Amino acid sequence: HEIKPHTLDLFKVVKPKPSYLIVGTGKYKVEFNNDFFDYFKEYKIKVEVMPTYEAVIQFNVCNEDELNVAAALIPNNL
């Protein structure tokens, strides 16, 4: 619940900039308001939020498909 767009600013400046950001929210999915997603649209970064277990699987699939993907993951025990 403490993840705010500015806490993920790193993904706006890394090179190459990811086109897809997966946020793993721990054991359960956490809902974010539209402002969170709009913040990254400005930088053309698509964001998807899901429980960390699913996020890791999704990241691996995207990485195998050679997509420009990044992940921000919170451990399942938090």
Backbone as ProteinMPNN parsed JSONL, in Angstrom:
{"seq_chain_A": "HEIKPHTLDLFKVVKPKPSYLIVGTGKYKVEFNNDFFDYFKEYKIKVEVMPTYEAVIQFNVCNEDELNVAAALIPNNL", "coords_chain_A": {"N_chain_A": [[0.813, -1.207, 0.0], [2.121, 1.104, 0.263], [3.445, 1.767, -2.016], [4.191, 4.198, -4.255], [3.962, 6.191, -7.241], [6.33, 7.793, -7.52], [8.183, 6.333, -6.086], [9.087, 4.496, -7.81], [10.563, 5.789, -9.694], [13.05, 5.216, -10.726], [12.746, 3.551, -12.917], [12.151, 5.257, -14.95], [14.475, 6.411, -15.754], [16.481, 4.566, -16.247], [18.594, 2.972, -18.662], [18.403, 0.711, -21.284], [15.157, 2.193, -21.339], [12.482, 0.517, -19.804], [9.718, -0.949, -21.554], [7.681, -2.162, -20.416], [6.518, -2.672, -17.223], [6.411, -4.708, -14.464], [4.761, -5.047, -11.468], [5.139, -6.637, -8.511], [3.203, -7.353, -5.794], [3.539, -8.674, -3.377], [2.125, -11.265, -1.326], [-0.56, -10.956, -1.934], [-2.661, -9.366, -4.399], [-2.577, -5.9, -4.832], [-4.626, -3.159, -5.247], [-4.269, -0.315, -7.332], [-4.796, 3.182, -7.848], [-5.964, 4.959, -10.782], [-4.254, 7.113, -11.245], [-1.737, 6.195, -10.629], [-1.076, 4.484, -12.768], [-1.335, 6.271, -14.898], [0.796, 7.968, -14.424], [3.005, 6.581, -15.404], [2.301, 6.216, -18.042], [2.884, 8.569, -19.337], [5.565, 8.268, -19.83], [5.568, 6.24, -21.551], [5.502, 3.642, -20.517], [4.162, 0.609, -19.901], [2.281, -0.623, -17.232], [1.771, -3.345, -15.076], [0.087, -4.843, -12.404], [0.344, -7.318, -9.932], [0.115, -10.247, -7.757], [3.236, -11.25, -6.269], [4.192, -13.862, -6.876], [2.871, -14.475, -9.317], [3.844, -12.337, -10.772], [6.578, -12.869, -11.045], [6.515, -15.129, -12.686], [5.299, -13.994, -14.97], [7.239, -12.073, -15.625], [9.411, -13.739, -16.309], [8.382, -15.083, -18.581], [8.014, -12.903, -20.334], [10.656, -12.038, -20.507], [11.89, -14.261, -21.711], [10.684, -14.019, -24.166], [12.059, -11.941, -25.1], [11.247, -9.315, -24.537], [11.306, -5.854, -23.613], [11.429, -5.642, -20.522], [10.83, -4.907, -17.058], [10.927, -5.429, -13.496], [9.432, -4.818, -10.334], [9.539, -6.071, -7.269], [7.937, -7.213, -4.363], [8.646, -9.205, -1.579], [6.866, -12.301, -0.938], [6.317, -12.716, 1.767], [5.818, -10.308, 2.957]], "CA_chain_A": [[0.0, 0.0, 0.0], [3.009, 2.258, 0.334], [4.088, 2.011, -3.31], [3.724, 5.4, -4.946], [4.686, 6.287, -8.523], [7.68, 8.356, -7.414], [9.105, 5.34, -5.54], [9.567, 3.703, -8.943], [11.153, 6.711, -10.674], [14.233, 4.59, -11.312], [12.419, 2.954, -14.211], [12.045, 6.31, -15.963], [15.793, 6.913, -16.136], [17.413, 3.506, -16.646], [18.78, 2.808, -20.099], [17.234, 1.212, -21.999], [13.937, 2.333, -20.548], [11.572, -0.606, -20.073], [8.421, -0.613, -22.129], [6.715, -2.912, -19.635], [6.918, -2.791, -15.823], [5.567, -5.599, -13.688], [4.875, -4.78, -10.04], [4.696, -7.74, -7.667], [2.773, -6.697, -4.553], [3.589, -9.579, -2.232], [1.275, -12.45, -1.38], [-1.869, -10.606, -2.499], [-2.691, -8.234, -5.323], [-2.985, -4.616, -4.266], [-5.195, -2.29, -6.282], [-3.758, 1.049, -7.414], [-5.722, 4.053, -8.574], [-5.554, 5.26, -12.16], [-3.133, 8.061, -11.25], [-0.504, 5.404, -10.612], [-0.818, 4.019, -14.134], [-1.175, 7.462, -15.742], [2.138, 8.494, -14.174], [3.947, 5.889, -16.275], [1.88, 6.376, -19.443], [3.613, 9.722, -19.863], [6.88, 7.787, -20.248], [5.308, 5.096, -22.436], [5.795, 2.401, -19.803], [2.944, -0.095, -19.511], [2.441, -1.183, -15.893], [0.825, -4.362, -14.668], [0.23, -5.132, -10.977], [-0.147, -8.659, -9.602], [0.884, -10.856, -6.666], [4.626, -11.471, -6.658], [4.356, -15.179, -7.513], [2.458, -14.322, -10.71], [4.722, -11.348, -11.4], [7.823, -13.543, -11.416], [6.213, -15.959, -13.861], [5.076, -13.094, -16.103], [8.533, -11.5, -15.985], [10.203, -14.765, -16.998], [7.805, -15.287, -19.912], [8.354, -11.723, -21.149], [12.1, -12.037, -20.718], [12.169, -15.293, -22.713], [10.225, -13.484, -25.447], [12.966, -10.824, -25.359], [10.599, -8.015, -24.386], [12.023, -4.907, -22.77], [10.611, -5.72, -19.319], [11.457, -4.728, -15.739], [10.03, -5.833, -12.419], [9.603, -4.337, -8.965], [8.923, -7.179, -6.559], [7.903, -7.261, -2.904], [8.588, -10.618, -1.206], [5.557, -12.823, -0.552], [6.1, -12.707, 3.2], [5.561, -8.94, 3.448]], "C_chain_A": [[0.852, 1.264, 0.0], [3.71, 2.552, -0.984], [3.411, 3.198, -3.974], [4.516, 5.515, -6.247], [6.117, 6.793, -8.377], [8.673, 7.367, -6.795], [9.68, 4.449, -6.631], [10.164, 4.577, -10.039], [12.388, 6.131, -11.362], [13.955, 4.072, -12.712], [12.226, 3.987, -15.307], [13.41, 6.72, -16.499], [16.782, 5.823, -16.532], [17.462, 3.411, -18.17], [19.067, 1.354, -20.395], [16.008, 1.227, -21.088], [13.015, 1.16, -20.848], [10.278, -0.122, -20.701], [7.299, -1.258, -21.317], [7.273, -3.092, -18.227], [5.91, -3.661, -15.098], [5.827, -5.324, -12.213], [4.29, -5.964, -9.284], [4.43, -7.21, -6.269], [2.802, -7.601, -3.323], [2.643, -10.741, -2.423], [-0.054, -12.174, -2.076], [-1.74, -9.44, -3.463], [-3.207, -6.999, -4.592], [-3.486, -3.757, -5.414], [-4.583, -0.893, -6.188], [-4.769, 1.896, -8.169], [-5.141, 4.392, -9.945], [-4.404, 6.243, -12.24], [-1.796, 7.335, -11.282], [-0.122, 4.996, -12.035], [-0.593, 5.198, -15.093], [0.214, 8.062, -15.609], [3.144, 7.868, -15.14], [3.564, 5.972, -17.748], [2.625, 7.517, -20.105], [4.977, 9.309, -20.414], [6.788, 6.545, -21.132], [5.768, 3.776, -21.816], [4.459, 1.791, -19.379], [3.21, -0.771, -18.168], [1.35, -2.21, -15.635], [1.132, -4.736, -13.218], [-0.39, -6.494, -10.691], [0.604, -9.174, -8.381], [2.278, -11.25, -7.158], [4.835, -12.807, -7.356], [4.002, -15.094, -9.002], [3.38, -13.37, -11.458], [6.03, -11.98, -11.856], [7.613, -14.413, -12.656], [6.061, -15.086, -15.101], [6.385, -12.474, -16.581], [9.362, -12.507, -16.775], [9.692, -15.034, -18.408], [8.187, -14.125, -20.831], [9.844, -11.678, -21.479], [12.497, -13.076, -21.753], [11.744, -14.837, -24.105], [11.025, -12.256, -25.865], [12.261, -9.473, -25.388], [11.438, -7.142, -23.468], [11.225, -4.734, -21.478], [11.461, -5.495, -18.071], [10.439, -5.139, -14.683], [10.425, -5.162, -11.116], [8.823, -5.317, -8.098], [9.035, -7.039, -5.052], [7.811, -8.74, -2.528], [7.199, -11.04, -0.724], [5.29, -12.744, 0.941], [5.874, -11.307, 3.786], [4.171, -8.495, 3.095]], "O_chain_A": [[0.349, 2.362, -0.238], [4.495, 3.496, -1.062], [2.204, 3.189, -4.218], [5.625, 4.989, -6.343], [7.022, 6.282, -9.036], [9.882, 7.535, -6.957], [10.651, 3.729, -6.401], [10.26, 4.15, -11.19], [12.72, 6.535, -12.476], [14.814, 4.142, -13.591], [12.144, 3.628, -16.482], [13.502, 7.31, -17.576], [17.829, 6.13, -17.101], [16.495, 3.728, -18.863], [19.962, 0.799, -19.757], [15.854, 0.391, -20.199], [12.785, 0.836, -22.013], [9.806, 0.978, -20.415], [6.123, -0.945, -21.503], [8.378, -3.607, -18.058], [4.709, -3.39, -15.114], [6.97, -5.362, -11.76], [3.101, -6.26, -9.397], [5.333, -6.674, -5.626], [2.142, -7.304, -2.326], [2.384, -11.158, -3.552], [-0.61, -13.055, -2.732], [-0.822, -8.628, -3.354], [-4.168, -7.072, -3.825], [-2.823, -3.649, -6.446], [-4.403, -0.358, -5.094], [-5.506, 1.396, -9.019], [-3.968, 4.136, -10.218], [-3.645, 6.218, -13.209], [-0.839, 7.808, -11.894], [1.028, 5.152, -12.444], [0.245, 5.12, -15.992], [0.752, 8.606, -16.574], [4.037, 8.555, -15.637], [4.423, 5.814, -18.615], [2.961, 7.449, -21.288], [5.484, 9.923, -21.353], [7.79, 5.89, -21.421], [6.34, 2.918, -22.488], [3.718, 2.383, -18.595], [4.243, -1.416, -17.988], [0.175, -1.988, -15.929], [2.292, -4.923, -12.85], [-1.496, -6.793, -11.139], [1.627, -8.602, -8.003], [2.462, -11.548, -8.338], [5.581, -12.879, -8.333], [4.749, -15.584, -9.848], [3.666, -13.572, -12.639], [6.534, -11.661, -12.933], [8.444, -14.423, -13.564], [6.619, -15.391, -16.155], [6.622, -12.359, -17.784], [9.951, -12.159, -17.799], [10.488, -15.198, -19.333], [8.626, -14.334, -21.962], [10.236, -11.325, -22.592], [13.355, -12.807, -22.593], [12.358, -15.214, -25.104], [10.707, -11.609, -26.863], [12.627, -8.591, -26.164], [12.195, -7.648, -22.64], [10.439, -3.795, -21.35], [12.641, -5.841, -18.03], [9.238, -5.188, -14.949], [11.607, -4.965, -10.836], [7.597, -5.389, -8.179], [10.117, -6.774, -4.529], [6.99, -9.464, -3.091], [6.452, -10.233, -0.17], [4.128, -12.709, 1.347], [5.752, -11.162, 5.002], [3.779, -7.376, 3.426]]}, "name": "protein", "num_of_chains": 1, "seq": "HEIKPHTLDLFKVVKPKPSYLIVGTGKYKVEFNNDFFDYFKEYKIKVEVMPTYEAVIQFNVCNEDELNVAAALIPNNL"}
